[in-house]
C-alpha cells in the first residue's frame, strides 16, 4: 500500500528530481512474454512532462542512496519509494510477465523519455542472483542507445528502443524459479540517474534449487558496521513515520491512490519445497508440494486497504531486512497481508533522507 508518509514526501522529492525516463517494456526471445519495468504503471499518462502525474513511476537510481542503505540496487520511484526486487520479481512471475533470454541473446528495451534529462546514453547491468545486491555483469553491451549527452536532449514524450545484449557467461539463479536475473538500465543525468529494472528468465541453463550452504553472498565487516550505524540513525524517524502511515488519514490516502491507479497483482499459491541432500541439487531434484490449489486470484490494493482500515490506529513496527529488499508498496500484496508490513524502514528512511 502507498503510505501517507510517502504522499507527504512528494513535495520534497519533486524538488530533487524533475525529469525522467521510464522502462515501458523489455522483449527477449521471440514468443516469450514481455517484461515491464518494476513499479511502472500503464495508467499514468505518457503525453505530458509534468512532475505529477507524468513522472511518478520513473525510477531514480543513485549510488549514494544505495551506499547509504536508503534504497537497494533498483532505486526508488517518487510514488512508491524503495523498489523491492524480490517482491516485484515474484509478482511478475505469477503474472507470467517475465521475458526469456539465453546467454548472448538480445533484449529490446523500450524507454519512454518524459522530458529533457530522461535522455541517453543508458548503461545496463545484470544481477545474476536477482536480488542479492551484487552487480554480476556491469555495463553490458547496449546498441541503438537513446540519443543524448549527459542524460540531456530536446526530446520529450517520446519512446526509444535500445538493444541490450546478455553476456556470454550469463548464469541466472535468482527468484523462486531459480533461473531469473535482474537487468538494470539507467542514464547519467545529474537529477537522476533515471531508468529502471526488469526481470529476465534464462532458458538455456538448468534452474537451481539452493541450499543455505550454497549462498555465498557476503558483506565486509566495514559495510556491515556502516549499515548498522545508518539503521540506528534512521530508526527513530522511520518508526514515527511508520506509525503515521497507520492512521485513518494515511490509510484513506493510500486507498485513494490505489483505486486511481487500479493497482493489482496476480497471486498464486507458493509450493513447499523439500531439497534433496546432494552437493549438486538442482530444481529438478527438488520435491515441491502444495497444500492449496494452483488457482490464480487477482487482489486489488483498494481491497487490501479496506481490510487494513479495520485495524487503523494500531502501532506498526516495520523491520528492514538484511539484504535491503524490504517491502515498500504493499498495495501489490493480497488482502490477507498484514498492514504492519506496509511501511518498512528503508522506504521511510528514503522519505526523510532523499
TACORLIN-V171966 format. One record per backbone hydrogen bond with DSSP energy under -0.5 kcal/mol. NH is the residue of the N-H (numbers start at 1). CO is the residue of the C=O. E is the energy in kcal/mol with one decimal. If there is no record, write none. Layout:
BEGIN
<<NH CO E> <NH CO E>>
END
This chain:
BEGIN
<<7 3 -1.9> <8 4 -2.5> <9 5 -1.4> <10 7 -1.1> <11 8 -0.6> <13 9 -2.2> <14 10 -3.1> <15 11 -1.1> <16 12 -0.6> <16 13 -1.4> <17 13 -1.8> <22 112 -2.5> <24 22 -1.0> <24 110 -2.0> <25 110 -1.2> <26 35 -2.2> <27 108 -2.6> <28 26 -0.6> <29 100 -3.0> <32 29 -2.0> <35 26 -2.7> <37 23 -1.4> <38 197 -2.7> <40 37 -2.0> <42 40 -0.5> <44 41 -1.5> <55 51 -1.3> <56 53 -1.1> <58 55 -1.3> <59 195 -1.1> <60 76 -3.4> <61 59 -0.5> <61 193 -2.6> <62 60 -0.6> <66 62 -1.9> <67 63 -2.9> <68 64 -1.7> <69 66 -1.6> <70 65 -2.5> <71 65 -1.2> <75 72 -2.2> <76 60 -1.9> <77 81 -1.6> <78 58 -0.6> <79 56 -1.6> <81 77 -2.0> <83 75 -2.4> <84 82 -0.6> <85 83 -0.9> <88 84 -2.3> <89 85 -2.3> <90 86 -2.3> <91 87 -2.2> <92 88 -2.0> <93 89 -2.4> <94 90 -2.4> <95 91 -1.8> <96 93 -1.4> <97 92 -3.0> <99 199 -0.7> <101 201 -2.5> <104 167 -0.8> <105 102 -2.2> <107 164 -2.9> <108 27 -2.6> <109 107 -0.8> <109 162 -3.0> <110 25 -2.7> <110 108 -0.6> <111 109 -0.6> <111 160 -3.6> <112 22 -3.5> <113 111 -0.7> <113 158 -3.5> <114 20 -2.3> <114 112 -0.8> <115 20 -0.9> <118 115 -2.0> <119 116 -0.8> <119 151 -1.7> <120 147 -2.0> <123 186 -2.6> <124 140 -0.5> <125 184 -2.8> <126 137 -1.7> <127 182 -3.1> <128 126 -0.7> <130 127 -1.7> <131 129 -2.2> <135 133 -0.6> <136 126 -1.0> <136 134 -1.1> <137 126 -2.2> <140 124 -2.5> <143 163 -2.9> <149 152 -2.0> <151 120 -1.5> <152 149 -1.8> <153 116 -0.9> <157 113 -0.7> <157 114 -1.3> <158 113 -1.8> <160 111 -2.7> <162 109 -2.6> <162 160 -0.5> <163 143 -2.6> <164 107 -2.9> <164 162 -0.6> <165 141 -2.4> <165 163 -0.5> <166 105 -3.2> <170 167 -1.5> <173 128 -2.3> <174 128 -0.9> <174 180 -1.5> <178 174 -0.6> <178 175 -0.8> <179 174 -0.7> <180 174 -1.8> <181 200 -2.6> <182 127 -2.1> <183 198 -3.0> <184 125 -2.5> <185 196 -2.8> <186 123 -2.2> <187 194 -2.7> <192 189 -1.1> <195 59 -1.8> <196 185 -2.7> <198 183 -2.0> <200 181 -2.2> <201 99 -2.8> <202 179 -2.7> <202 200 -0.5> <203 101 -2.3> <208 178 -1.9> <209 281 -0.6> <214 211 -2.0> <215 211 -0.6> <215 212 -1.2> <216 214 -0.7> <224 220 -2.4> <225 221 -2.6> <226 222 -2.1> <227 223 -2.3> <228 224 -2.5> <229 225 -2.3> <230 226 -2.1> <231 227 -2.7> <232 228 -2.5> <233 229 -1.9> <234 230 -2.2> <235 231 -1.9> <236 232 -0.6> <238 234 -2.5> <239 235 -2.9> <240 236 -1.9> <241 237 -2.3> <242 238 -2.4> <243 239 -2.1> <244 240 -1.9> <245 241 -1.7> <246 242 -0.6> <246 243 -1.1> <247 244 -1.6> <251 247 -2.6> <252 248 -2.2> <253 249 -2.5> <254 250 -2.1> <255 251 -2.3> <256 252 -1.9> <257 253 -2.1> <258 254 -2.3> <259 255 -2.2> <260 256 -2.5> <261 257 -2.2> <262 258 -0.6> <262 259 -0.6> <263 258 -1.6> <265 299 -1.3> <267 265 -0.5> <267 297 -3.2> <269 295 -0.6> <272 289 -4.6> <273 271 -0.6> <274 287 -2.7> <278 276 -1.9> <281 278 -1.1> <283 207 -2.3> <285 282 -0.9> <286 282 -1.1> <287 274 -2.5> <288 286 -0.6> <289 272 -2.4> <297 267 -2.0> <299 265 -1.5> <299 297 -0.5> <301 263 -2.3> <304 300 -1.7> <305 301 -2.9> <306 302 -2.1> <307 303 -1.9> <308 304 -2.3> <309 305 -1.6> <310 306 -0.6> <310 307 -1.0> <311 308 -1.3> <312 309 -1.7> <313 246 -2.0> <314 311 -1.6> <324 321 -1.4> <326 324 -0.7> <328 326 -0.8> <330 1 -0.7> <332 329 -1.6> <333 330 -1.5> <337 334 -2.2> <341 338 -2.1> <342 339 -2.2> <344 327 -0.9> <344 342 -0.6> <348 344 -1.7> <349 345 -3.1> <350 346 -2.0> <351 347 -2.0> <352 348 -1.6> <353 349 -1.4> <354 350 -2.2>>
END
